[in-house]
Amino acid sequence: MVYLDTSAIVKLYFKEDRSEEVATWLKENNQSIPLTRFHELELVNAIQLKFFRGEIVAEDKRMVLARLSQHEERGVPIFFRISGLVLDSVKSLRNESA
């Protein structure tokens, strides 16, 4: 198991500089990606920032947020539980941005 910074995880959802390197490294090393709810909050925020800056359109934002939810529901990647207050905040942000 390996810890990834949120910026590296974003590269798995969006084609950015070094996205291929991150994906290749994970595939070659057969690593799982444990995520905290803080990661999830940061991912949602990064997606919102991309939309705010005009880097993605509303449909891109919706699709990536949906994919993130699907990954969570299927257990890909593994999410570790922390405070319910943080979880509630993330769900609120996700619902507002859909």
Solvent accessible surface area in square Angstrom, and as a share of the most:
residue,aa,sasa,rsa
1,M,151,0.68
2,V,37,0.21
3,Y,150,0.57
4,L,23,0.11
5,D,85,0.44
6,T,13,0.08
7,S,65,0.42
8,A,18,0.14
9,I,3,0.01
10,V,11,0.06
11,K,45,0.19
12,L,57,0.28
13,Y,26,0.10
14,F,27,0.11
15,K,173,0.73
16,E,55,0.25
17,D,122,0.63
18,R,157,0.57
19,S,10,0.06
20,E,122,0.55
21,E,98,0.44
22,V,26,0.15
23,A,47,0.37
24,T,65,0.38
25,W,114,0.40
26,L,18,0.09
27,K,172,0.73
28,E,131,0.59
29,N,60,0.31
30,N,138,0.71
31,Q,58,0.26
32,S,52,0.34
33,I,25,0.12
34,P,14,0.09
35,L,1,0.00
36,T,45,0.26
37,R,7,0.03
38,F,114,0.47
39,H,4,0.02
40,E,1,0.01
41,L,44,0.22
42,E,60,0.27
43,L,3,0.02
44,V,0,0.00
45,N,77,0.39
46,A,23,0.18
47,I,3,0.02
48,Q,47,0.21
49,L,69,0.35
50,K,22,0.09
51,F,78,0.33
52,F,171,0.71
53,R,142,0.52
54,G,61,0.59
55,E,91,0.41
56,I,19,0.10
57,V,94,0.54
58,A,58,0.45
59,E,83,0.37
60,D,51,0.27
61,K,21,0.09
62,R,116,0.42
63,M,91,0.40
64,V,7,0.04
65,L,6,0.03
66,A,38,0.29
67,R,89,0.32
68,L,1,0.01
69,S,23,0.15
70,Q,95,0.42
71,H,35,0.16
72,E,39,0.17
73,E,143,0.64
74,R,161,0.59
75,G,39,0.37
76,V,77,0.44
77,P,19,0.12
78,I,85,0.43
79,F,28,0.12
80,F,91,0.38
81,R,176,0.64
82,I,84,0.42
83,S,62,0.40
84,G,46,0.44
85,L,138,0.69
86,V,43,0.25
87,L,32,0.16
88,D,90,0.47
89,S,49,0.32
90,V,0,0.00
91,K,99,0.42
92,S,53,0.34
93,L,64,0.32
94,R,34,0.12
95,N,113,0.58
96,E,134,0.60
97,S,8,0.05
98,A,95,0.73
